[in-house]
């Protein structure tokens, strides 16, 4: 193997270790992570454990809306680096989350109408990272994701965003529908990406706007779609009937940019 390939592999392995470092193992370590306000996206708990410390972990996780998954001991053994997981491993966020208010404040600071990405059901970290990158490049003020049914700010997301995660606020909310209602009170209106929507070129995408994107598999959930003011579609002329979520987000986002620039 060449020295170049060795160096490349060494860097990749180092990065994976860095990503693995986002795991917190052991009962006391996980409890302290919650109590120190560290952002925990998900907690894996061994099936059948219900003792005092495990109950405390569950209680702390529910307080902040972390996802809890019960798994066989064999799976925890495979995930564990310390081999002393004590029946619990937590997955911490690689980056801190912002608040929705921070996103609105960023728009106000720039003297611009708010432009926010709302993501529903995005579970692929590569898609989330790519969307954060697009959001930054097209001048959006932030991204909002749900606490459940969504990937969090993992190391893979950070890497795929190509650094944009350092500049684009990402807020995590309990309920997307309620968040849309509150943002409507701030003057935003919402357009949902949907294959059956109006052609995006025929839709007014100016003003304070939230762009709602779902996964290519399940799309935007019905309840969230019903909260939106409009639906917009991307013209497609090929033999397949859907775009990757991050690509659809990029196409629609730049139509918003085009309309803002020509307003």
C-alpha positions as CSV (number, residue, x, y, z in Angstrom):
1,X,0.0,0.0,0.0
2,X,1.4,3.5,-0.9
3,X,2.2,6.0,1.8
4,X,-0.6,8.2,0.4
5,X,-3.2,5.4,0.9
6,X,-1.8,4.7,4.4
7,X,-2.2,8.4,5.4
8,X,-5.6,8.5,3.9
9,X,-6.7,5.4,5.8
10,X,-5.2,6.7,9.0
11,X,-7.2,10.0,8.6
12,X,-10.4,8.1,7.9
13,X,-9.9,5.8,10.9
14,X,-9.1,8.8,13.1
15,X,-12.3,10.5,12.0
16,X,-14.3,7.4,12.8
17,X,-12.7,7.3,16.3
18,X,-13.7,11.0,16.7
19,X,-17.3,10.1,15.7
20,X,-17.2,7.2,18.1
21,X,-16.1,9.6,20.8
22,X,-19.7,11.0,20.7
23,X,-20.8,7.9,22.6
24,X,-21.1,8.1,26.3
25,X,-21.0,4.7,28.1
26,X,-22.0,3.7,31.6
27,X,-24.8,4.6,33.9
28,X,-23.2,7.4,35.9
29,X,-21.5,8.9,32.9
30,X,-24.9,9.1,31.0
31,X,-26.7,10.5,34.0
32,X,-24.1,13.2,34.5
33,X,-24.2,14.0,30.8
34,X,-27.9,14.7,31.0
35,X,-27.5,16.7,34.2
36,X,-24.7,18.8,32.7
37,X,-27.2,19.8,29.9
38,X,-25.2,18.0,27.2
39,X,-27.3,17.4,24.2
40,X,-28.1,13.7,24.0
41,X,-29.9,12.6,20.8
42,X,-30.5,9.0,21.6
43,X,-30.1,6.5,24.5
44,X,-29.6,2.7,24.0
45,X,-30.7,0.7,27.0
46,X,-30.3,-3.0,27.4
47,X,-33.5,-5.0,27.3
48,X,-34.9,-6.0,30.6
49,X,-33.0,-3.5,32.8
50,X,-35.3,-1.4,35.1
51,X,-33.1,-0.8,38.2
52,X,-32.7,2.6,39.9
53,X,-29.9,4.1,37.8
54,X,-31.6,2.9,34.5
55,X,-34.8,4.4,35.7
56,X,-33.0,7.7,36.3
57,X,-31.5,7.6,32.8
58,X,-35.0,7.0,31.3
59,X,-36.4,9.9,33.4
60,X,-33.7,12.3,32.3
61,X,-34.0,11.3,28.7
62,X,-37.8,11.9,28.7
63,X,-37.3,15.3,30.3
64,X,-35.3,16.6,27.3
65,X,-37.0,14.5,24.6
66,X,-34.1,12.2,23.8
67,X,-35.0,9.1,21.8
68,X,-34.9,5.9,23.9
69,X,-34.3,2.5,22.2
70,X,-34.2,-0.8,24.1
71,X,-31.8,-3.3,22.5
72,X,-30.2,-6.7,23.2
73,X,-27.0,-6.8,25.3
74,X,-25.2,-8.2,22.2
75,X,-25.9,-5.0,20.3
76,X,-24.6,-2.8,23.1
77,X,-21.5,-5.1,23.4
78,X,-20.9,-4.5,19.7
79,X,-21.3,-0.7,20.0
80,X,-19.2,-0.4,23.1
81,X,-15.5,0.7,23.1
82,X,-14.9,0.5,26.8
83,X,-16.7,-2.9,27.2
84,X,-18.1,-1.5,30.4
85,X,-21.3,0.0,29.2
86,X,-23.4,-1.2,32.2
87,X,-26.4,-1.6,30.0
88,X,-26.6,1.9,28.6
89,X,-24.9,3.9,25.9
90,X,-25.9,7.5,25.0
91,X,-25.3,9.1,21.6
92,X,-24.4,12.8,22.1
93,X,-24.8,15.5,19.5
94,X,-21.6,16.5,17.7
95,X,-22.7,20.1,17.8
96,X,-24.9,22.2,20.0
97,X,-28.4,23.1,18.9
98,X,-29.8,26.6,18.6
99,X,-33.2,27.9,19.5
100,X,-35.9,28.9,17.0
101,X,-35.6,32.4,18.4
102,X,-31.9,32.5,17.5
103,X,-32.8,31.9,13.8
104,X,-35.3,34.7,13.8
105,X,-32.8,37.0,15.5
106,X,-30.2,36.2,12.8
107,X,-32.7,37.3,10.1
108,X,-33.5,40.5,12.1
109,X,-29.8,41.2,12.6
110,X,-29.3,41.0,8.8
111,X,-32.3,43.1,8.1
112,X,-33.8,40.3,5.9
113,X,-37.1,38.5,5.7
114,X,-36.7,35.2,7.6
115,X,-35.9,32.2,5.4
116,X,-36.0,28.9,7.3
117,X,-35.7,25.2,6.3
118,X,-38.2,23.0,8.1
119,X,-37.2,19.3,7.8
120,X,-39.7,16.5,8.5
121,X,-38.7,12.8,8.5
122,X,-35.1,13.3,7.3
123,X,-33.3,10.3,8.8
124,X,-30.2,10.1,6.5
125,X,-27.3,12.0,8.0
126,X,-25.9,12.7,4.5
127,X,-29.1,14.3,3.4
128,X,-29.2,16.5,6.5
129,X,-25.6,17.5,6.1
130,X,-26.2,18.4,2.5
131,X,-29.3,20.4,3.3
132,X,-27.5,22.4,6.0
133,X,-24.8,23.1,3.4
134,X,-27.4,24.3,0.9
135,X,-29.2,26.4,3.5
136,X,-25.9,28.2,4.3
137,X,-25.0,28.8,0.6
138,X,-28.5,30.1,-0.3
139,X,-28.6,32.6,2.6
140,X,-31.2,30.8,4.8
141,X,-31.1,31.9,8.4
142,X,-31.5,28.4,9.9
143,X,-32.8,24.9,9.8
144,X,-35.4,23.3,12.1
145,X,-35.6,19.5,12.7
146,X,-37.9,17.5,14.9
147,X,-36.7,15.7,18.1
148,X,-38.2,12.4,16.8
149,X,-38.0,10.7,13.4
150,X,-35.0,12.7,12.5
151,X,-31.2,12.3,12.5
152,X,-29.4,14.7,14.9
153,X,-26.2,16.6,14.5
154,X,-23.9,13.7,14.2
155,X,-20.2,13.7,13.1
156,X,-21.4,12.4,9.6
157,X,-23.8,15.4,9.3
158,X,-21.0,17.8,10.3
159,X,-18.7,16.3,7.7
160,X,-21.3,16.3,4.9
161,X,-22.2,19.9,5.6
162,X,-18.6,20.9,4.6
163,X,-18.3,23.2,7.6
164,X,-21.7,24.9,7.1
165,X,-22.9,23.5,10.5
166,X,-20.6,26.0,12.1
167,X,-22.5,29.0,10.6
168,X,-26.1,27.8,10.1
169,X,-28.2,27.5,13.3
170,X,-30.0,24.2,13.7
171,X,-32.9,24.1,16.1
172,X,-34.5,20.9,17.4
173,X,-38.2,21.1,18.3
174,X,-40.7,18.7,19.9
175,X,-43.5,19.4,17.4
176,X,-43.0,20.7,13.9
177,X,-46.7,21.6,13.5
178,X,-46.8,23.7,16.6
179,X,-43.5,25.4,15.6
180,X,-45.1,26.3,12.2
181,X,-48.1,27.8,14.0
182,X,-45.8,30.0,16.2
183,X,-43.7,31.1,13.2
184,X,-46.9,32.1,11.4
185,X,-47.5,34.5,14.3
186,X,-44.1,36.0,13.4
187,X,-45.3,36.6,9.9
188,X,-43.9,33.6,8.1
189,X,-45.8,31.6,5.6
190,X,-44.9,28.0,4.6
191,X,-44.4,26.2,1.3
192,X,-44.2,22.4,1.3
193,X,-42.3,20.4,-1.3
194,X,-44.8,18.0,-2.8
195,X,-44.8,16.1,-6.1
196,X,-48.5,17.0,-6.6
197,X,-48.1,20.7,-5.8
198,X,-48.2,23.7,-8.0
199,X,-45.2,24.2,-10.3
200,X,-42.6,26.2,-8.3
201,X,-42.2,28.7,-11.1
202,X,-45.9,29.6,-10.7
203,X,-45.7,30.0,-6.9
204,X,-44.9,33.3,-5.1
205,X,-42.0,32.3,-2.9
206,X,-41.0,35.8,-1.7
207,X,-41.4,37.3,1.8
208,X,-40.8,35.7,5.2
209,X,-40.8,32.0,4.3
210,X,-40.4,28.5,5.6
211,X,-39.5,25.8,3.2
212,X,-40.8,22.4,4.4
213,X,-39.0,19.3,3.1
214,X,-39.7,15.6,3.8
215,X,-37.8,12.4,3.1
216,X,-37.9,10.9,-0.4
217,X,-39.4,7.8,1.2
218,X,-42.4,9.1,3.2
219,X,-42.3,12.8,2.3
220,X,-43.8,15.4,4.5
221,X,-46.3,14.0,7.1
222,X,-50.0,14.7,6.5
223,X,-50.4,16.9,9.7
224,X,-47.4,19.0,8.8
225,X,-48.5,19.4,5.2
226,X,-51.9,20.6,6.3
227,X,-50.2,23.4,8.3
228,X,-48.5,24.7,5.1
229,X,-50.0,27.6,3.0
230,X,-48.9,26.2,-0.4
231,X,-47.4,23.1,-1.9
232,X,-44.8,23.5,-4.7
233,X,-43.3,20.9,-7.1
234,X,-40.1,20.6,-9.0
235,X,-40.6,19.9,-12.7
236,X,-39.4,16.4,-13.6
237,X,-39.1,15.0,-17.1
238,X,-37.3,11.7,-16.5
239,X,-38.4,8.1,-15.9
240,X,-38.3,8.2,-12.1
241,X,-40.7,10.1,-10.0
242,X,-38.8,11.6,-7.1
243,X,-35.7,13.6,-6.2
244,X,-33.3,13.0,-3.4
245,X,-34.5,15.1,-0.4
246,X,-31.4,17.3,-0.4
247,X,-31.5,17.8,-4.1
248,X,-35.2,18.8,-4.0
249,X,-34.4,21.2,-1.1
250,X,-31.6,22.8,-3.2
251,X,-33.7,23.3,-6.3
252,X,-36.6,24.9,-4.4
253,X,-34.3,27.0,-2.2
254,X,-32.6,28.5,-5.2
255,X,-36.0,29.3,-6.8
256,X,-36.7,31.2,-3.6
257,X,-33.3,33.0,-4.0
258,X,-34.1,33.8,-7.6
259,X,-37.5,35.3,-6.8
260,X,-36.0,37.3,-3.9
261,X,-33.3,38.7,-6.2
262,X,-35.8,39.7,-8.9
263,X,-38.5,41.0,-6.7
